[in-house]
Amino acid sequence: MTYDEGLAQRIRERLGERPDLTEKRMFGGLTFLLHGNMTVGVAGDELIVRVGPEGTEQALARPEARPMDFTGRPMRGWVTVSGPALAEDAVLDHWITTATAFAATLPPK
């Protein structure tokens, strides 16, 4: 699977240059890691977002989100955000902020 390089670049711009930020090809796309912890990624034209188990219900209440499911079993603590919704900067900003806030609660790897 290829990923939307334009979306990846928009994510890079929002995350900024940080010594704790790395990129890794995963899930058939590109994933961004903070302190070695996965936060957000791009799969096709969609965003995958790590919200944590406690944040899943609240994240799924948003209309653009659905459970992340690559294998037939949804991954708890992750959601997928539809590509068309990501055209709005405010939507992308919300999800990046949500993911980085959760990643900040995790110990570095």
CNS distance restraints for C-alpha pairs under 8 A (distance, minus, plus):
assign (resid   1 and name CA) (resid  28 and name CA) 5.04 0.50 0.50
assign (resid   1 and name CA) (resid  29 and name CA) 6.53 0.50 0.50
assign (resid   1 and name CA) (resid  43 and name CA) 7.35 0.50 0.50
assign (resid   1 and name CA) (resid  44 and name CA) 6.56 0.50 0.50
assign (resid   2 and name CA) (resid  28 and name CA) 6.75 0.50 0.50
assign (resid   2 and name CA) (resid  29 and name CA) 6.04 0.50 0.50
assign (resid   2 and name CA) (resid  43 and name CA) 7.07 0.50 0.50
assign (resid   2 and name CA) (resid  44 and name CA) 5.57 0.50 0.50
assign (resid   3 and name CA) (resid   8 and name CA) 7.97 0.50 0.50
assign (resid   3 and name CA) (resid  28 and name CA) 7.76 0.50 0.50
assign (resid   3 and name CA) (resid  29 and name CA) 5.24 0.50 0.50
assign (resid   3 and name CA) (resid  30 and name CA) 7.01 0.50 0.50
assign (resid   3 and name CA) (resid  42 and name CA) 5.95 0.50 0.50
assign (resid   3 and name CA) (resid  43 and name CA) 5.16 0.50 0.50
assign (resid   3 and name CA) (resid  44 and name CA) 4.06 0.50 0.50
assign (resid   3 and name CA) (resid  45 and name CA) 6.11 0.50 0.50
assign (resid   4 and name CA) (resid   8 and name CA) 6.39 0.50 0.50
assign (resid   4 and name CA) (resid  42 and name CA) 6.86 0.50 0.50
assign (resid   4 and name CA) (resid  43 and name CA) 7.42 0.50 0.50
assign (resid   4 and name CA) (resid  44 and name CA) 5.68 0.50 0.50
assign (resid   4 and name CA) (resid  45 and name CA) 5.11 0.50 0.50
assign (resid   4 and name CA) (resid  46 and name CA) 7.98 0.50 0.50
assign (resid   5 and name CA) (resid   9 and name CA) 6.11 0.50 0.50
assign (resid   6 and name CA) (resid  10 and name CA) 6.32 0.50 0.50
assign (resid   7 and name CA) (resid  11 and name CA) 6.30 0.50 0.50
assign (resid   7 and name CA) (resid  42 and name CA) 7.24 0.50 0.50
assign (resid   7 and name CA) (resid  45 and name CA) 7.31 0.50 0.50
assign (resid   8 and name CA) (resid  12 and name CA) 6.28 0.50 0.50
assign (resid   8 and name CA) (resid  30 and name CA) 7.64 0.50 0.50
assign (resid   8 and name CA) (resid  41 and name CA) 7.88 0.50 0.50
assign (resid   8 and name CA) (resid  42 and name CA) 6.46 0.50 0.50
assign (resid   9 and name CA) (resid  13 and name CA) 6.22 0.50 0.50
assign (resid  10 and name CA) (resid  14 and name CA) 6.40 0.50 0.50
assign (resid  11 and name CA) (resid  15 and name CA) 6.13 0.50 0.50
assign (resid  11 and name CA) (resid  96 and name CA) 7.62 0.50 0.50
assign (resid  12 and name CA) (resid  16 and name CA) 5.88 0.50 0.50
assign (resid  12 and name CA) (resid  17 and name CA) 7.86 0.50 0.50
assign (resid  14 and name CA) (resid  93 and name CA) 7.52 0.50 0.50
assign (resid  14 and name CA) (resid  96 and name CA) 7.81 0.50 0.50
assign (resid  15 and name CA) (resid  96 and name CA) 7.93 0.50 0.50
assign (resid  17 and name CA) (resid  21 and name CA) 7.47 0.50 0.50
assign (resid  20 and name CA) (resid  33 and name CA) 7.88 0.50 0.50
assign (resid  20 and name CA) (resid  34 and name CA) 5.37 0.50 0.50
assign (resid  20 and name CA) (resid  35 and name CA) 4.97 0.50 0.50
assign (resid  20 and name CA) (resid  36 and name CA) 7.62 0.50 0.50
assign (resid  21 and name CA) (resid  32 and name CA) 6.92 0.50 0.50
assign (resid  21 and name CA) (resid  33 and name CA) 5.65 0.50 0.50
assign (resid  21 and name CA) (resid  34 and name CA) 4.78 0.50 0.50
assign (resid  21 and name CA) (resid  35 and name CA) 6.59 0.50 0.50
assign (resid  21 and name CA) (resid  36 and name CA) 7.79 0.50 0.50
assign (resid  22 and name CA) (resid  32 and name CA) 5.84 0.50 0.50
assign (resid  22 and name CA) (resid  33 and name CA) 5.18 0.50 0.50
assign (resid  22 and name CA) (resid  34 and name CA) 6.63 0.50 0.50
assign (resid  22 and name CA) (resid  36 and name CA) 7.40 0.50 0.50
assign (resid  23 and name CA) (resid  30 and name CA) 6.79 0.50 0.50
assign (resid  23 and name CA) (resid  31 and name CA) 5.66 0.50 0.50
assign (resid  23 and name CA) (resid  32 and name CA) 4.62 0.50 0.50
assign (resid  23 and name CA) (resid  33 and name CA) 6.09 0.50 0.50
assign (resid  24 and name CA) (resid  30 and name CA) 5.74 0.50 0.50
assign (resid  24 and name CA) (resid  31 and name CA) 5.24 0.50 0.50
assign (resid  24 and name CA) (resid  32 and name CA) 6.48 0.50 0.50
assign (resid  24 and name CA) (resid  33 and name CA) 7.60 0.50 0.50
assign (resid  25 and name CA) (resid  29 and name CA) 5.58 0.50 0.50
assign (resid  25 and name CA) (resid  30 and name CA) 4.41 0.50 0.50
assign (resid  25 and name CA) (resid  31 and name CA) 5.97 0.50 0.50
assign (resid  26 and name CA) (resid  30 and name CA) 5.61 0.50 0.50
assign (resid  26 and name CA) (resid  31 and name CA) 5.99 0.50 0.50
assign (resid  27 and name CA) (resid  31 and name CA) 7.96 0.50 0.50
assign (resid  27 and name CA) (resid  43 and name CA) 6.89 0.50 0.50
assign (resid  28 and name CA) (resid  43 and name CA) 6.34 0.50 0.50
assign (resid  29 and name CA) (resid  41 and name CA) 7.11 0.50 0.50
assign (resid  29 and name CA) (resid  42 and name CA) 5.54 0.50 0.50
assign (resid  29 and name CA) (resid  43 and name CA) 4.58 0.50 0.50
assign (resid  29 and name CA) (resid  44 and name CA) 6.81 0.50 0.50
assign (resid  30 and name CA) (resid  41 and name CA) 5.38 0.50 0.50
assign (resid  30 and name CA) (resid  42 and name CA) 5.26 0.50 0.50
assign (resid  30 and name CA) (resid  43 and name CA) 6.78 0.50 0.50
assign (resid  31 and name CA) (resid  38 and name CA) 6.72 0.50 0.50
assign (resid  31 and name CA) (resid  39 and name CA) 7.38 0.50 0.50
assign (resid  31 and name CA) (resid  40 and name CA) 5.88 0.50 0.50
assign (resid  31 and name CA) (resid  41 and name CA) 3.91 0.50 0.50
assign (resid  31 and name CA) (resid  42 and name CA) 6.38 0.50 0.50
assign (resid  32 and name CA) (resid  38 and name CA) 5.99 0.50 0.50
assign (resid  32 and name CA) (resid  39 and name CA) 5.91 0.50 0.50
assign (resid  32 and name CA) (resid  40 and name CA) 5.54 0.50 0.50
assign (resid  32 and name CA) (resid  41 and name CA) 5.79 0.50 0.50
assign (resid  33 and name CA) (resid  37 and name CA) 4.95 0.50 0.50
assign (resid  33 and name CA) (resid  38 and name CA) 4.34 0.50 0.50
assign (resid  33 and name CA) (resid  39 and name CA) 5.61 0.50 0.50
assign (resid  33 and name CA) (resid  40 and name CA) 7.48 0.50 0.50
assign (resid  34 and name CA) (resid  38 and name CA) 6.55 0.50 0.50
assign (resid  34 and name CA) (resid  39 and name CA) 6.78 0.50 0.50
assign (resid  34 and name CA) (resid 100 and name CA) 7.71 0.50 0.50
assign (resid  34 and name CA) (resid 103 and name CA) 6.83 0.50 0.50
assign (resid  35 and name CA) (resid 107 and name CA) 7.85 0.50 0.50
assign (resid  35 and name CA) (resid 108 and name CA) 4.80 0.50 0.50
assign (resid  35 and name CA) (resid 109 and name CA) 6.14 0.50 0.50
assign (resid  36 and name CA) (resid 108 and name CA) 6.08 0.50 0.50
assign (resid  36 and name CA) (resid 109 and name CA) 4.99 0.50 0.50
assign (resid  37 and name CA) (resid 103 and name CA) 6.43 0.50 0.50
assign (resid  37 and name CA) (resid 106 and name CA) 7.44 0.50 0.50
assign (resid  37 and name CA) (resid 108 and name CA) 6.94 0.50 0.50
assign (resid  37 and name CA) (resid 109 and name CA) 6.72 0.50 0.50
assign (resid  38 and name CA) (resid  50 and name CA) 7.09 0.50 0.50
assign (resid  38 and name CA) (resid 103 and name CA) 7.41 0.50 0.50
assign (resid  39 and name CA) (resid  49 and name CA) 6.17 0.50 0.50
assign (resid  39 and name CA) (resid  50 and name CA) 5.16 0.50 0.50
assign (resid  39 and name CA) (resid  96 and name CA) 8.00 0.50 0.50
assign (resid  39 and name CA) (resid  99 and name CA) 5.26 0.50 0.50
assign (resid  39 and name CA) (resid 100 and name CA) 6.18 0.50 0.50
assign (resid  39 and name CA) (resid 102 and name CA) 7.90 0.50 0.50
assign (resid  39 and name CA) (resid 103 and name CA) 6.14 0.50 0.50
assign (resid  40 and name CA) (resid  47 and name CA) 6.86 0.50 0.50
assign (resid  40 and name CA) (resid  48 and name CA) 5.47 0.50 0.50
assign (resid  40 and name CA) (resid  49 and name CA) 4.57 0.50 0.50
assign (resid  40 and name CA) (resid  50 and name CA) 6.12 0.50 0.50
assign (resid  40 and name CA) (resid  96 and name CA) 6.92 0.50 0.50
assign (resid  40 and name CA) (resid  99 and name CA) 6.44 0.50 0.50
assign (resid  41 and name CA) (resid  47 and name CA) 5.67 0.50 0.50
assign (resid  41 and name CA) (resid  48 and name CA) 4.98 0.50 0.50
assign (resid  41 and name CA) (resid  49 and name CA) 6.63 0.50 0.50
assign (resid  42 and name CA) (resid  46 and name CA) 5.76 0.50 0.50
assign (resid  42 and name CA) (resid  47 and name CA) 4.80 0.50 0.50
assign (resid  42 and name CA) (resid  48 and name CA) 6.10 0.50 0.50
assign (resid  43 and name CA) (resid  47 and name CA) 6.34 0.50 0.50
assign (resid  43 and name CA) (resid  48 and name CA) 7.04 0.50 0.50
assign (resid  45 and name CA) (resid  82 and name CA) 7.68 0.50 0.50
assign (resid  45 and name CA) (resid  83 and name CA) 5.04 0.50 0.50
assign (resid  46 and name CA) (resid  80 and name CA) 6.75 0.50 0.50
assign (resid  46 and name CA) (resid  81 and name CA) 5.78 0.50 0.50
assign (resid  46 and name CA) (resid  82 and name CA) 5.23 0.50 0.50
assign (resid  46 and name CA) (resid  83 and name CA) 4.45 0.50 0.50
assign (resid  46 and name CA) (resid  86 and name CA) 7.86 0.50 0.50
assign (resid  47 and name CA) (resid  80 and name CA) 5.68 0.50 0.50
assign (resid  47 and name CA) (resid  81 and name CA) 5.07 0.50 0.50
assign (resid  47 and name CA) (resid  82 and name CA) 6.86 0.50 0.50
assign (resid  47 and name CA) (resid  83 and name CA) 7.00 0.50 0.50
assign (resid  47 and name CA) (resid  86 and name CA) 7.98 0.50 0.50
assign (resid  48 and name CA) (resid  68 and name CA) 7.11 0.50 0.50
assign (resid  48 and name CA) (resid  78 and name CA) 6.97 0.50 0.50
assign (resid  48 and name CA) (resid  79 and name CA) 5.83 0.50 0.50
assign (resid  48 and name CA) (resid  80 and name CA) 4.51 0.50 0.50
assign (resid  48 and name CA) (resid  81 and name CA) 6.28 0.50 0.50
assign (resid  49 and name CA) (resid  78 and name CA) 5.53 0.50 0.50
assign (resid  49 and name CA) (resid  79 and name CA) 5.34 0.50 0.50
assign (resid  49 and name CA) (resid  80 and name CA) 6.23 0.50 0.50
assign (resid  49 and name CA) (resid  81 and name CA) 7.52 0.50 0.50
assign (resid  49 and name CA) (resid  95 and name CA) 6.80 0.50 0.50
assign (resid  49 and name CA) (resid  96 and name CA) 7.67 0.50 0.50
assign (resid  49 and name CA) (resid  99 and name CA) 6.03 0.50 0.50
assign (resid  50 and name CA) (resid  77 and name CA) 5.94 0.50 0.50
assign (resid  50 and name CA) (resid  78 and name CA) 4.53 0.50 0.50
assign (resid  50 and name CA) (resid  79 and name CA) 6.70 0.50 0.50
assign (resid  50 and name CA) (resid  99 and name CA) 5.33 0.50 0.50
assign (resid  50 and name CA) (resid 102 and name CA) 7.36 0.50 0.50
assign (resid  50 and name CA) (resid 103 and name CA) 7.87 0.50 0.50
assign (resid  51 and name CA) (resid  55 and name CA) 5.22 0.50 0.50
assign (resid  51 and name CA) (resid  56 and name CA) 6.04 0.50 0.50
assign (resid  51 and name CA) (resid  59 and name CA) 7.26 0.50 0.50
assign (resid  51 and name CA) (resid  77 and name CA) 5.28 0.50 0.50
assign (resid  51 and name CA) (resid  78 and name CA) 5.59 0.50 0.50
assign (resid  51 and name CA) (resid  79 and name CA) 7.24 0.50 0.50
assign (resid  51 and name CA) (resid  98 and name CA) 6.53 0.50 0.50
assign (resid  51 and name CA) (resid  99 and name CA) 5.51 0.50 0.50
assign (resid  51 and name CA) (resid 102 and name CA) 6.07 0.50 0.50
assign (resid  52 and name CA) (resid  56 and name CA) 6.33 0.50 0.50
assign (resid  52 and name CA) (resid  76 and name CA) 7.41 0.50 0.50
assign (resid  52 and name CA) (resid  77 and name CA) 3.93 0.50 0.50
assign (resid  52 and name CA) (resid  78 and name CA) 6.58 0.50 0.50
assign (resid  52 and name CA) (resid 102 and name CA) 6.53 0.50 0.50
assign (resid  53 and name CA) (resid  76 and name CA) 5.80 0.50 0.50
assign (resid  53 and name CA) (resid  77 and name CA) 4.04 0.50 0.50
assign (resid  53 and name CA) (resid  78 and name CA) 7.74 0.50 0.50
assign (resid  54 and name CA) (resid  77 and name CA) 7.22 0.50 0.50
assign (resid  55 and name CA) (resid  59 and name CA) 6.10 0.50 0.50
assign (resid  55 and name CA) (resid  77 and name CA) 6.82 0.50 0.50
assign (resid  56 and name CA) (resid  60 and name CA) 6.10 0.50 0.50
assign (resid  56 and name CA) (resid  76 and name CA) 7.18 0.50 0.50
assign (resid  56 and name CA) (resid  77 and name CA) 5.40 0.50 0.50
assign (resid  56 and name CA) (resid  78 and name CA) 6.79 0.50 0.50
assign (resid  56 and name CA) (resid  79 and name CA) 7.28 0.50 0.50
assign (resid  57 and name CA) (resid  61 and name CA) 6.43 0.50 0.50
assign (resid  58 and name CA) (resid  62 and name CA) 7.40 0.50 0.50
assign (resid  59 and name CA) (resid  65 and name CA) 6.76 0.50 0.50
assign (resid  59 and name CA) (resid  79 and name CA) 7.30 0.50 0.50
assign (resid  60 and name CA) (resid  65 and name CA) 5.38 0.50 0.50
assign (resid  60 and name CA) (resid  66 and name CA) 5.82 0.50 0.50
assign (resid  60 and name CA) (resid  67 and name CA) 7.12 0.50 0.50
assign (resid  60 and name CA) (resid  79 and name CA) 7.26 0.50 0.50
assign (resid  61 and name CA) (resid  65 and name CA) 7.48 0.50 0.50
assign (resid  64 and name CA) (resid  81 and name CA) 5.46 0.50 0.50
assign (resid  64 and name CA) (resid  82 and name CA) 5.59 0.50 0.50
assign (resid  64 and name CA) (resid  85 and name CA) 6.17 0.50 0.50
assign (resid  65 and name CA) (resid  79 and name CA) 6.18 0.50 0.50
assign (resid  65 and name CA) (resid  80 and name CA) 5.59 0.50 0.50
assign (resid  65 and name CA) (resid  81 and name CA) 4.55 0.50 0.50
assign (resid  65 and name CA) (resid  82 and name CA) 6.55 0.50 0.50
assign (resid  66 and name CA) (resid  79 and name CA) 5.62 0.50 0.50
assign (resid  66 and name CA) (resid  80 and name CA) 5.40 0.50 0.50
assign (resid  66 and name CA) (resid  81 and name CA) 6.57 0.50 0.50
assign (resid  67 and name CA) (resid  74 and name CA) 5.85 0.50 0.50
assign (resid  67 and name CA) (resid  75 and name CA) 7.15 0.50 0.50
assign (resid  67 and name CA) (resid  76 and name CA) 7.94 0.50 0.50
assign (resid  67 and name CA) (resid  78 and name CA) 6.71 0.50 0.50
assign (resid  67 and name CA) (resid  79 and name CA) 4.66 0.50 0.50
assign (resid  67 and name CA) (resid  80 and name CA) 5.99 0.50 0.50
assign (resid  68 and name CA) (resid  74 and name CA) 5.41 0.50 0.50
assign (resid  68 and name CA) (resid  75 and name CA) 5.68 0.50 0.50
assign (resid  68 and name CA) (resid  76 and name CA) 7.94 0.50 0.50
assign (resid  68 and name CA) (resid  78 and name CA) 5.66 0.50 0.50
assign (resid  68 and name CA) (resid  79 and name CA) 4.52 0.50 0.50
assign (resid  68 and name CA) (resid  80 and name CA) 4.95 0.50 0.50
assign (resid  69 and name CA) (resid  73 and name CA) 5.75 0.50 0.50
assign (resid  69 and name CA) (resid  74 and name CA) 4.27 0.50 0.50
assign (resid  69 and name CA) (resid  75 and name CA) 6.07 0.50 0.50
assign (resid  70 and name CA) (resid  74 and name CA) 7.34 0.50 0.50
assign (resid  75 and name CA) (resid  79 and name CA) 7.85 0.50 0.50
assign (resid  81 and name CA) (resid  85 and name CA) 7.42 0.50 0.50
assign (resid  81 and name CA) (resid  86 and name CA) 7.57 0.50 0.50
assign (resid  82 and name CA) (resid  86 and name CA) 6.90 0.50 0.50
assign (resid  83 and name CA) (resid  87 and name CA) 7.36 0.50 0.50
assign (resid  85 and name CA) (resid  91 and name CA) 6.84 0.50 0.50
assign (resid  86 and name CA) (resid  91 and name CA) 5.91 0.50 0.50
assign (resid  86 and name CA) (resid  92 and name CA) 5.47 0.50 0.50
assign (resid  87 and name CA) (resid  91 and name CA) 7.84 0.50 0.50
assign (resid  87 and name CA) (resid  92 and name CA) 7.78 0.50 0.50
assign (resid  88 and name CA) (resid  92 and name CA) 6.65 0.50 0.50
assign (resid  89 and name CA) (resid  93 and name CA) 5.97 0.50 0.50
assign (resid  90 and name CA) (resid  94 and name CA) 6.09 0.50 0.50
assign (resid  91 and name CA) (resid  95 and name CA) 6.50 0.50 0.50
assign (resid  92 and name CA) (resid  96 and name CA) 6.23 0.50 0.50
assign (resid  93 and name CA) (resid  97 and name CA) 6.01 0.50 0.50
assign (resid  94 and name CA) (resid  98 and name CA) 6.10 0.50 0.50
assign (resid  95 and name CA) (resid  99 and name CA) 6.07 0.50 0.50
assign (resid  96 and name CA) (resid 100 and name CA) 6.04 0.50 0.50
assign (resid  97 and name CA) (resid 101 and name CA) 6.01 0.50 0.50
assign (resid  98 and name CA) (resid 102 and name CA) 6.37 0.50 0.50
assign (resid  99 and name CA) (resid 103 and name CA) 6.15 0.50 0.50
assign (resid 100 and name CA) (resid 104 and name CA) 6.07 0.50 0.50
assign (resid 101 and name CA) (resid 105 and name CA) 6.98 0.50 0.50
assign (resid 102 and name CA) (resid 106 and name CA) 7.24 0.50 0.50
